[in-house]
Amino acid sequence: MTGIQTAVTLHTLVMAAFMITGGKLGQMWGRKRAFAIGIVVYVTGSLVTAVAPSLPVLLIGWSALEGLGAALIMPAIVALVASNFPPSGRSRAYGMVASAGAIAVAAGPLIGGLFTTYVSWRWVFAGEVVVGLVILALARRAADTPAEPGTRLDGVGVVLSASGLGLVVFGLLRSSTWGLVQPKPGAPSWLGLSAVIWLELAGAALLLLFLSWQRRQVSRGATALLDPSLFRSAVLRSGLLAFFFQYLVQAGTFFVVPLFLSVVLGLSAVATGVRLLPLSIALLVAAVGVPKAFPHTSPRRLVRIGFVLVLAGVLSLIASLEAGAGPGIVTAPLLLAGLGLGTLASQLGAVTVSSVPDERSGEVGGIQNTVTNLGASIGTAVAGAVLISALTASFLTGIAQNPDVPKQLTDKAQVELSGGEPFISDTELKQGLDRAGITGPTADAVVDANSQARINALRSALAVLALVNLLALFFLRGIPDRQPSSDQATTP
């Protein structure tokens, strides 16, 4: 991995591994205090990153401190919304929170591209320091959910959950490089299988052990990091599954569309960010507007409509993708997907929190954010794996069927690309062919085959995301038919 890839991987790893622990610390300290401490830790990490003179310092600031800060902040946000808004107003509040995160992902390439092009990447993190301090000042106005007396941290549970989640997420993040099941050339393996599958199995085993330990703690009357009885709520289970599917499809889409814009069409980071803005705008409009326009509509119906809109957006993008297509083809599909994601964002947060008493909202926040992180990691991994597999198969088929490509070159390509063909632009491919001494009709045939293979690969990845999105519609029966109201009381 490159230094930046290592930093991004470790940041995601730390955040996902300690999210459940962050929710428990909110119970111990009080959610407002946990949020404030998380902001301070995150701002410190941003400041360290902004002035980092070397990669190890950057890893401490970005990967460790920012990851730990986020693990405290995100569960606390869920609980603070519950304590500052009545049940009837939470849909819009949670929609705003979820849309802010999705908008940040969509606007990231635009903001990052502007800073890295015209100033320096360091100013991005310096800006985070300023924003964090402003949020810290504004947070003083929020009503708190106080600490719960007698709550302690389950050390064994922390180790088991963090280790299990860490192994699962790390394996997912490395799947595109090492191979999901079959190892790629040079990748670590054991008994003929990729290290990724062993990481996933080991992580799953530790998580099962974690749940067993938590049940034992609860039965003994001891402090547990997570009460497994929460999952008895059909509403919570359905809400978490919906979150999982939403973030899987969302992350996969954010992985595929920028590849089309930046690699296939050659757009800059700034231009790519501009083309993603329709999704951000539509998402914000739906997240704010749906609860206002349909305050009494069934959450289950709205969630189904949200997934259908996302499905329509993905399918319309598949239909529009073809060789020679311009960047304008993504606008309408992203608007549809944005409206769907915004509709989901406006409902799911309130659904999960309303499934338990308010005092357990921080615990739900930790679980919810863990599930969304897993969904996003799996979505990126699945989209990447399908993309590379389809790209390689389509490219090799294309050159094998083209008489301008000698059989010797086709055979060599099949051997050298056994681990997967890189997703590169025509310019990069032409430069590589020139260095290899391949010119004329043969080079043109290879470039044409690669161009068509890229389109086929993008369609394949989006088709898998569409299938997952369709599958989500069959797991929504537990979503309630009525909006939560102020007099509604729920127990898990």
C-alpha positions as CSV (number, residue, x, y, z in Angstrom):
1,M,0.0,0.0,0.0
2,T,1.0,3.6,-0.5
3,G,1.3,5.9,2.4
4,I,-2.0,7.6,1.7
5,Q,-3.8,4.2,1.2
6,T,-2.4,3.1,4.5
7,A,-3.7,6.2,6.3
8,V,-7.2,5.9,4.8
9,T,-7.3,2.1,5.5
10,L,-6.3,2.6,9.2
11,H,-8.6,5.6,9.7
12,T,-11.6,3.4,8.5
13,L,-10.3,0.5,10.6
14,V,-10.0,2.5,13.9
15,M,-13.4,4.2,13.4
16,A,-15.3,1.0,12.7
17,A,-13.5,-1.1,15.4
18,F,-14.3,1.3,18.3
19,M,-17.8,2.6,17.3
20,I,-19.6,0.3,19.8
21,T,-17.1,1.2,22.5
22,G,-17.7,4.9,21.7
23,G,-21.4,4.4,22.3
24,K,-20.7,2.8,25.7
25,L,-18.4,5.6,26.7
26,G,-21.3,8.0,26.0
27,Q,-23.3,6.2,28.6
28,M,-20.5,6.5,31.1
29,W,-19.6,10.1,30.6
30,G,-22.9,11.6,29.3
31,R,-23.5,12.0,25.6
32,K,-22.7,15.7,25.4
33,R,-19.4,15.2,27.2
34,A,-18.5,12.3,25.0
35,F,-19.4,14.4,21.9
36,A,-17.2,17.3,23.2
37,I,-14.3,15.0,24.0
38,G,-14.7,13.4,20.5
39,I,-14.6,16.8,18.9
40,V,-11.4,17.7,20.8
41,V,-9.7,14.4,19.9
42,Y,-10.8,14.8,16.2
43,V,-9.6,18.5,16.0
44,T,-6.3,17.5,17.6
45,G,-5.9,14.8,15.0
46,S,-6.7,17.3,12.2
47,L,-4.2,19.7,13.5
48,V,-1.5,17.0,13.8
49,T,-2.3,15.9,10.2
50,A,-2.1,19.5,8.9
51,V,1.4,20.0,10.2
52,A,2.6,16.4,9.8
53,P,6.2,16.4,8.6
54,S,6.2,12.6,7.9
55,L,4.0,9.6,7.3
56,P,4.2,8.2,10.8
57,V,3.0,11.6,12.2
58,L,0.2,11.7,9.6
59,L,-0.9,8.2,10.6
60,I,-1.1,9.3,14.3
61,G,-3.2,12.4,13.4
62,W,-5.4,11.2,10.6
63,S,-5.7,7.5,11.2
64,A,-5.6,7.2,15.0
65,L,-6.8,10.4,16.5
66,E,-9.4,11.3,13.9
67,G,-10.7,7.7,13.9
68,L,-11.0,7.6,17.7
69,G,-12.7,11.0,17.7
70,A,-15.2,9.9,15.1
71,A,-15.9,6.8,17.2
72,L,-17.0,9.0,20.1
73,I,-18.8,11.6,18.0
74,M,-21.1,9.5,15.8
75,P,-22.9,7.4,18.5
76,A,-23.2,10.6,20.6
77,I,-24.9,12.4,17.8
78,V,-27.6,9.7,17.6
79,A,-28.3,10.1,21.3
80,L,-28.2,13.9,21.3
81,V,-30.8,14.1,18.5
82,A,-33.0,11.8,20.6
83,S,-32.6,14.1,23.7
84,N,-33.1,17.4,21.8
85,F,-36.0,16.5,19.5
86,P,-39.4,15.0,20.2
87,P,-40.2,11.7,18.4
88,S,-42.3,13.5,15.9
89,G,-39.4,15.8,14.9
90,R,-36.6,13.2,14.8
91,S,-37.1,12.1,11.2
92,R,-36.1,15.5,9.8
93,A,-33.2,15.8,12.3
94,Y,-31.8,12.4,11.6
95,G,-32.3,13.1,7.9
96,M,-30.2,16.2,8.2
97,V,-27.4,14.3,10.0
98,A,-27.4,11.5,7.5
99,S,-27.5,13.9,4.5
100,A,-24.6,15.9,5.9
101,G,-22.5,12.8,5.9
102,A,-23.5,11.8,2.4
103,I,-23.0,15.3,1.1
104,A,-19.5,15.4,2.6
105,V,-18.7,12.2,0.7
106,A,-20.0,13.6,-2.6
107,A,-18.5,17.1,-2.1
108,G,-15.1,15.6,-1.0
109,P,-13.6,15.3,-4.5
110,L,-14.7,18.9,-5.3
111,I,-13.3,20.5,-2.1
112,G,-10.2,18.3,-2.0
113,G,-9.5,18.9,-5.7
114,L,-9.8,22.7,-5.2
115,F,-7.4,22.7,-2.3
116,T,-4.9,20.3,-3.7
117,T,-4.9,22.1,-7.1
118,Y,-4.7,25.7,-6.0
119,V,-3.4,25.6,-2.4
120,S,-2.3,22.5,-0.4
121,W,-3.9,19.4,1.0
122,R,-2.8,20.6,4.5
123,W,-5.4,23.4,4.4
124,V,-8.2,20.8,4.2
125,F,-7.3,19.5,7.7
126,A,-6.7,23.1,8.9
127,G,-10.2,23.8,7.8
128,E,-11.4,20.8,9.8
129,V,-9.9,22.4,12.9
130,V,-11.8,25.6,12.5
131,V,-15.1,23.8,11.8
132,G,-14.6,21.5,14.8
133,L,-14.0,24.4,17.1
134,V,-17.2,26.1,15.8
135,I,-19.2,22.9,16.4
136,L,-17.7,22.6,19.9
137,A,-18.9,26.1,20.7
138,L,-22.4,25.5,19.4
139,A,-22.7,22.2,21.2
140,R,-22.9,24.0,24.5
141,R,-26.6,24.9,23.6
142,A,-27.6,21.2,23.2
143,A,-29.6,19.4,25.9
144,D,-27.7,16.6,27.4
145,T,-28.5,12.9,28.0
146,P,-26.7,12.5,31.4
147,A,-24.3,9.8,32.3
148,E,-25.8,6.6,33.7
149,P,-24.6,5.9,37.3
150,G,-22.8,2.7,37.8
151,T,-22.0,2.1,34.1
152,R,-18.6,0.6,33.6
153,L,-16.6,-0.5,30.5
154,D,-16.4,-4.2,29.7
155,G,-12.7,-4.5,28.9
156,V,-13.0,-8.1,27.5
157,G,-15.9,-6.9,25.3
158,V,-13.9,-4.0,24.0
159,V,-11.0,-6.3,23.0
160,L,-13.3,-8.9,21.3
161,S,-15.5,-6.4,19.5
162,A,-12.6,-4.2,18.3
163,S,-10.5,-7.2,17.2
164,G,-13.4,-8.8,15.4
165,L,-14.6,-5.7,13.6
166,G,-11.1,-4.7,12.8
167,L,-10.3,-8.0,11.1
168,V,-13.5,-8.0,9.1
169,V,-13.1,-4.4,7.9
170,F,-9.4,-4.8,7.2
171,G,-10.1,-7.9,5.1
172,L,-12.8,-6.1,3.2
173,L,-10.5,-3.1,2.5
174,R,-7.7,-5.4,1.2
175,S,-10.0,-7.6,-0.9
176,S,-9.4,-5.7,-4.1
177,T,-5.7,-5.9,-3.7
178,W,-5.2,-9.4,-2.3
179,G,-8.3,-11.1,-3.8
180,L,-11.4,-12.1,-2.0
181,V,-11.1,-15.9,-2.1
182,Q,-8.4,-16.7,-4.7
183,P,-5.1,-14.9,-4.0
184,K,-3.8,-12.5,-6.5
185,P,-0.1,-12.9,-7.7
186,G,2.2,-11.9,-4.8
187,A,-0.7,-11.5,-2.3
188,P,-0.5,-13.4,1.1
189,S,-2.3,-16.7,1.2
190,W,-2.7,-19.8,3.3
191,L,-3.8,-23.3,2.1
192,G,-4.3,-21.8,-1.4
193,L,-6.8,-19.2,-0.2
194,S,-6.4,-15.5,0.0
195,A,-5.6,-14.0,3.4
196,V,-8.8,-12.0,3.1
197,I,-11.1,-15.0,3.5
198,W,-9.1,-16.0,6.6
199,L,-9.3,-12.5,8.1
200,E,-13.1,-12.5,7.5
201,L,-13.5,-16.0,9.2
202,A,-11.3,-15.0,12.1
203,G,-13.2,-11.7,12.5
204,A,-16.6,-13.5,12.4
205,A,-15.4,-16.0,15.0
206,L,-14.3,-13.2,17.3
207,L,-17.6,-11.4,16.9
208,L,-19.5,-14.6,17.7
209,L,-17.3,-15.0,20.8
210,F,-18.1,-11.3,21.7
211,L,-21.8,-11.9,21.5
212,S,-21.5,-15.0,23.7
213,W,-19.5,-13.0,26.2
214,Q,-22.0,-10.3,26.3
215,R,-24.9,-12.7,26.9
216,R,-22.8,-14.2,29.8
217,Q,-22.2,-10.7,31.2
218,V,-25.9,-9.9,31.1
219,S,-26.9,-13.2,32.7
220,R,-24.5,-12.6,35.6
221,G,-25.7,-9.0,36.1
222,A,-22.3,-7.6,35.1
223,T,-21.7,-4.7,32.9
224,A,-21.9,-5.5,29.2
225,L,-20.5,-3.5,26.3
226,L,-23.6,-4.4,24.3
227,D,-26.9,-5.9,25.4
228,P,-27.8,-8.7,22.9
229,S,-31.5,-8.3,23.9
230,L,-31.6,-5.2,21.8
231,F,-31.7,-7.4,18.7
232,R,-35.0,-8.9,19.9
233,S,-36.7,-5.8,18.5
234,A,-37.9,-6.5,14.9
235,V,-38.1,-2.8,14.3
236,L,-34.4,-2.3,15.2
237,R,-33.3,-5.4,13.2
238,S,-35.2,-4.1,10.1
239,G,-33.9,-0.6,10.6
240,L,-30.3,-1.8,10.8
241,L,-30.6,-4.0,7.8
242,A,-32.1,-1.1,5.8
243,F,-29.1,1.0,6.9
244,F,-26.7,-1.8,5.9
245,F,-28.2,-2.0,2.4
246,Q,-28.4,1.7,2.0
247,Y,-24.7,2.3,2.8
248,L,-23.6,-0.7,0.8
249,V,-25.3,0.6,-2.4
250,Q,-24.4,4.2,-1.6
251,A,-20.7,3.4,-1.1
252,G,-20.6,1.2,-4.2
253,T,-22.1,4.0,-6.3
254,F,-19.7,6.6,-5.0
255,F,-16.9,4.1,-6.0
256,V,-18.1,3.4,-9.5
257,V,-19.4,6.8,-10.7
258,P,-16.1,8.8,-10.0
259,L,-14.2,6.1,-11.9
260,F,-16.3,6.7,-14.9
261,L,-15.9,10.4,-14.7
262,S,-12.2,10.6,-13.8
263,V,-10.7,7.5,-15.6
264,V,-13.0,6.9,-18.6
265,L,-13.7,10.6,-19.3
266,G,-10.5,12.0,-17.9
267,L,-12.2,14.7,-15.8
268,S,-10.2,16.4,-13.1
269,A,-11.0,16.0,-9.4
270,V,-12.7,19.4,-9.3
271,A,-14.8,18.6,-12.4
272,T,-15.7,15.2,-11.0
273,G,-16.9,16.8,-7.8
274,V,-19.1,19.2,-9.7
275,R,-20.7,16.3,-11.6
276,L,-21.5,14.6,-8.2
277,L,-23.3,17.7,-6.9
278,P,-26.8,16.8,-8.2
279,L,-26.8,13.8,-5.9
280,S,-25.8,16.0,-2.9
281,I,-28.5,18.5,-3.7
282,A,-31.3,16.0,-4.3
283,L,-30.3,14.1,-1.1
284,L,-30.5,17.3,1.0
285,V,-33.8,18.3,-0.5
286,A,-35.4,14.9,0.2
287,A,-33.9,14.5,3.7
288,V,-35.4,17.9,4.7
289,G,-38.5,17.9,2.5
290,V,-39.9,14.4,2.9
291,P,-40.6,14.6,6.7
292,K,-42.1,18.1,6.2
293,A,-44.3,17.1,3.1
294,F,-45.3,13.7,4.4
295,P,-45.3,13.9,8.2
296,H,-47.8,11.1,8.7
297,T,-46.9,8.8,5.9
298,S,-45.9,5.2,6.8
299,P,-42.1,5.0,7.3
300,R,-42.2,1.5,5.7
301,R,-43.8,3.0,2.6
302,L,-41.3,5.9,2.4
303,V,-38.3,3.5,2.9
304,R,-39.6,1.3,0.1
305,I,-40.0,4.4,-2.1
306,G,-36.5,5.4,-1.2
307,F,-35.0,2.1,-2.3
308,V,-37.1,2.1,-5.5
309,L,-35.8,5.6,-6.4
310,V,-32.2,4.5,-5.8
311,L,-32.8,1.4,-7.9
312,A,-34.3,3.6,-10.7
313,G,-31.2,5.8,-10.6
314,V,-28.7,2.9,-10.8
315,L,-30.7,1.2,-13.6
316,S,-30.9,4.4,-15.6
317,L,-27.2,4.9,-15.3
318,I,-26.6,1.3,-16.5
319,A,-28.7,2.0,-19.5
320,S,-26.9,5.3,-20.3
321,L,-23.4,3.9,-20.1
322,E,-21.9,3.4,-23.5
323,A,-18.7,4.1,-25.3
324,G,-18.5,7.8,-26.3
325,A,-21.0,8.9,-23.6
326,G,-20.3,12.3,-22.0
327,P,-20.4,13.3,-18.3
328,G,-24.0,14.6,-18.7
329,I,-25.4,11.1,-18.6
330,V,-24.8,10.9,-14.8
331,T,-27.0,13.9,-13.9
332,A,-30.5,12.4,-14.1
333,P,-29.5,9.0,-12.5
334,L,-27.7,10.8,-9.6
335,L,-30.8,13.0,-9.0
336,L,-32.9,9.9,-8.7
337,A,-30.4,8.2,-6.5
338,G,-30.1,11.3,-4.4
339,L,-33.8,11.6,-3.9
340,G,-33.9,7.9,-2.8
341,L,-31.0,8.2,-0.4
342,G,-32.4,11.4,1.1
343,T,-35.8,9.7,1.6
344,L,-34.1,6.8,3.4
345,A,-32.0,9.2,5.5
346,S,-35.2,11.0,6.6
347,Q,-36.7,7.8,8.1
348,L,-34.2,5.2,9.2
349,G,-32.5,7.1,12.0
350,A,-35.9,7.8,13.7
351,V,-36.9,4.1,13.1
352,T,-33.9,2.6,14.9
353,V,-33.9,5.0,17.8
354,S,-37.7,4.8,18.3
355,S,-37.3,1.0,18.7
356,V,-35.7,1.4,22.2
357,P,-36.1,3.8,25.2
358,D,-34.3,7.1,24.8
359,E,-31.8,6.2,27.4
360,R,-30.5,3.5,25.2
361,S,-30.2,5.6,22.1
362,G,-26.4,5.9,22.5
363,E,-26.0,2.2,22.5
364,V,-28.1,2.0,19.3
365,G,-26.0,4.8,17.8
366,G,-22.9,2.7,18.3
367,I,-24.5,-0.4,16.6
368,Q,-26.0,1.7,13.9
369,N,-22.7,3.4,12.9
370,T,-20.9,0.0,13.0
371,V,-23.5,-1.4,10.6
372,T,-23.2,1.6,8.2
373,N,-19.4,1.3,8.3
374,L,-19.6,-2.4,7.5
375,G,-22.1,-1.7,4.7
376,A,-19.9,0.9,3.2
377,S,-16.8,-1.3,3.4
378,I,-18.6,-4.2,1.8
379,G,-20.2,-2.0,-0.9
380,T,-16.8,-0.7,-1.9
381,A,-15.2,-4.1,-1.8
382,V,-18.0,-5.8,-3.8
383,A,-18.1,-3.1,-6.4
384,G,-14.3,-3.2,-6.8
385,A,-14.1,-6.9,-7.0
386,V,-16.9,-7.2,-9.6
387,L,-15.4,-4.3,-11.6
388,I,-11.9,-5.8,-11.9
389,S,-13.3,-9.3,-12.6
390,A,-15.6,-8.1,-15.3
391,L,-13.0,-5.8,-16.8
392,T,-10.4,-8.6,-17.0
393,A,-12.8,-11.1,-18.6
394,S,-14.2,-8.6,-21.1
395,F,-10.8,-7.3,-22.1
396,L,-9.3,-10.7,-22.7
397,T,-12.4,-11.8,-24.7
398,G,-12.2,-8.6,-26.7
399,I,-8.5,-9.0,-27.7
400,A,-8.9,-12.8,-28.3
401,Q,-11.7,-12.1,-30.8
402,N,-9.9,-9.3,-32.6
403,P,-7.7,-10.5,-35.6
404,D,-5.5,-7.4,-35.3
405,V,-4.1,-8.8,-32.0
406,P,-1.6,-11.6,-32.4
407,K,-2.3,-14.8,-30.5
408,Q,1.0,-14.6,-28.8
409,L,0.1,-11.3,-27.3
410,T,-3.3,-12.6,-26.2
411,D,-1.7,-15.6,-24.5
412,K,0.8,-13.3,-22.7
413,A,-2.0,-11.0,-21.6
414,Q,-4.0,-13.9,-20.1
415,V,-0.9,-14.9,-18.0
416,E,0.0,-11.4,-16.9
417,L,-3.5,-10.3,-16.1
418,S,-4.5,-13.4,-14.1
419,G,-4.6,-11.3,-11.0
420,G,-6.9,-8.7,-12.6
421,E,-6.5,-5.9,-15.2
422,P,-6.0,-2.4,-13.7
423,F,-8.7,0.1,-14.4
424,I,-6.7,2.7,-16.4
425,S,-7.4,5.4,-18.9
426,D,-6.7,5.1,-22.7
427,T,-3.8,7.5,-22.3
428,E,-2.1,5.4,-19.6
429,L,-2.7,2.3,-21.7
430,K,-1.2,3.9,-24.9
431,Q,1.9,5.0,-22.9
432,G,2.3,1.4,-21.6
433,L,1.9,0.0,-25.1
434,D,4.5,2.4,-26.5
435,R,7.0,1.4,-23.9
436,A,6.4,-2.3,-24.8
437,G,6.9,-1.5,-28.5
438,I,3.3,-2.3,-29.5
439,T,2.1,0.1,-32.1
440,G,-0.2,0.5,-35.1
441,P,-3.4,-1.6,-35.6
442,T,-2.5,-3.9,-32.8
443,A,-2.2,-1.0,-30.3
444,D,-5.5,0.5,-31.6
445,A,-7.3,-2.9,-31.2
446,V,-6.0,-3.3,-27.6
447,V,-7.1,0.3,-26.7
448,D,-10.5,-0.3,-28.2
449,A,-10.9,-3.6,-26.3
450,N,-10.0,-1.8,-23.1
451,S,-12.4,1.0,-23.7
452,Q,-15.3,-1.4,-24.2
453,A,-14.2,-3.6,-21.3
454,R,-14.3,-0.6,-18.9
455,I,-17.9,0.2,-19.9
456,N,-18.9,-3.5,-19.4
457,A,-17.1,-3.6,-16.1
458,L,-18.9,-0.4,-14.8
459,R,-22.2,-1.9,-15.9
460,S,-21.5,-5.1,-14.1
461,A,-20.6,-3.4,-10.9
462,L,-23.7,-1.3,-11.0
463,A,-25.9,-4.3,-11.9
464,V,-24.7,-6.1,-8.7
465,L,-25.5,-2.9,-6.7
466,A,-29.0,-2.8,-8.3
467,L,-29.5,-6.5,-7.4
468,V,-28.5,-5.8,-3.7
469,N,-30.8,-2.8,-3.7
470,L,-33.7,-4.9,-5.0
471,L,-32.9,-7.5,-2.3
472,A,-33.3,-4.8,0.4
473,L,-37.0,-4.5,-0.5
474,F,-37.6,-8.0,1.0
475,F,-36.2,-7.1,4.4
476,L,-38.4,-4.2,5.4
477,R,-41.4,-5.9,7.0
478,G,-40.2,-4.8,10.5
479,I,-40.2,-1.1,9.6
480,P,-43.2,0.4,11.4
481,D,-46.3,1.6,9.5
482,R,-46.8,4.7,11.7
483,Q,-44.5,7.6,12.4
484,P,-43.2,7.7,16.0
485,S,-45.2,10.1,18.2
486,S,-44.5,11.9,21.5
487,D,-46.6,9.6,23.5
488,Q,-45.1,6.5,22.0
489,A,-43.1,4.3,24.4
490,T,-41.1,1.3,23.2
491,T,-39.1,-1.4,24.8
492,P,-36.8,-3.7,23.1
